[in-house]
């Protein structure tokens, strides 16, 4: 079973930056989209950013202009660069990869904490 391995979370002050990375433990074929979701305590999991196979990107309104998602098709990795972080960005961030065969893989989550 392929697993997604996330890295790059941590503690940062408001206004700072973090970079999250996600890589599968094995090969995933026919990837359709790669994305990042987050879940804060007491809240539902929400989409942060997503990049589709044709390069189209989708961002939550709350992160537009601050976060950038990118992917490396050769390595099947996805990266989320987060700038101008705010305390409300504090959450567990999850990587998700979907395939054209409607499979979905989730990472175990990485904690991002932004202090004020």
C-alpha positions in Angstrom: 0.0 0.0 0.0 1.5 3.3 -1.1 1.7 5.9 1.7 2.2 9.7 1.4 5.0 11.1 3.4 4.7 14.8 4.4 7.4 17.0 5.8 8.1 20.6 6.6 5.5 21.5 9.3 6.5 23.3 12.4 6.2 26.4 14.6 6.6 29.8 13.0 5.8 33.4 14.0 3.1 35.3 12.2 4.4 36.7 9.0 6.8 33.9 8.6 7.1 31.2 6.0 7.0 27.4 5.8 7.3 24.9 3.0 5.5 21.6 3.0 6.4 18.7 0.9 4.7 15.4 0.1 6.1 12.3 -1.6 4.6 8.9 -2.1 6.4 5.9 -0.7 5.9 4.1 -4.0 4.8 4.8 -7.5 1.3 6.1 -8.2 0.1 5.8 -11.7 -2.2 8.0 -13.6 -2.3 10.9 -11.1 -5.1 13.3 -11.6 -4.7 15.8 -8.9 -2.4 16.6 -6.0 -3.4 18.9 -3.1 -3.2 20.1 0.4 -6.0 20.2 2.9 -6.1 21.3 6.5 -8.0 20.8 9.7 -8.0 23.0 12.7 -9.4 21.9 16.1 -13.2 21.9 16.0 -13.3 22.5 12.3 -13.9 20.3 9.3 -11.1 19.5 6.9 -10.9 22.0 4.1 -9.2 22.4 0.8 -6.1 24.7 0.9 -4.7 24.3 -2.6 -4.9 21.8 -5.4 -3.1 21.3 -8.7 -4.6 19.2 -11.5 -2.6 17.2 -14.1 -3.0 20.0 -16.7 -1.4 22.4 -14.3 -4.6 24.2 -13.2 -4.3 25.4 -9.7 -7.1 26.0 -7.2 -6.7 27.9 -3.9 -8.9 28.6 -1.0 -9.8 32.3 -0.9 -8.1 32.6 2.5 -4.7 31.7 1.1 -4.7 33.3 -2.3 -1.7 35.4 -2.8 0.1 33.9 0.1 0.4 30.2 -0.7 1.8 28.5 -3.8 1.3 24.9 -4.8 3.6 23.2 -7.2 4.3 19.6 -8.4 7.1 17.6 -9.8 5.6 15.1 -12.2 8.8 13.1 -12.6 9.0 12.5 -8.8 5.2 12.6 -8.1 5.9 15.1 -5.3 3.8 18.2 -4.4 5.0 21.2 -2.5 3.1 24.0 -0.7 5.0 27.2 -0.1 3.3 29.3 2.6 4.2 32.9 3.1 2.8 35.7 5.3 1.5 33.1 7.7 -1.3 34.0 10.1 -2.4 32.5 13.4 -5.6 31.3 11.6 -3.4 29.1 9.3 -2.7 26.9 12.3 -3.9 23.4 11.6 -2.9 19.9 10.7 -2.1 19.9 6.9 -2.8 16.8 4.9 -1.5 15.9 1.5 -3.9 14.2 -0.9 -3.3 12.5 -4.3 -6.1 11.3 -6.6 -5.8 9.1 -9.7 -7.8 9.0 -12.9 -9.1 5.7 -11.6 -10.7 7.5 -8.7 -8.3 6.3 -6.0 -7.4 8.7 -3.3 -4.4 8.7 -1.1 -4.0 10.7 2.1 -0.9 11.6 4.1 -0.8 11.3 7.9 -0.8 15.0 8.4 1.8 17.5 9.5 1.2 20.2 12.2 1.6 23.9 11.3 1.4 26.3 14.2 1.6 30.0 13.7 2.1 32.1 16.8 1.0 35.7 17.1 
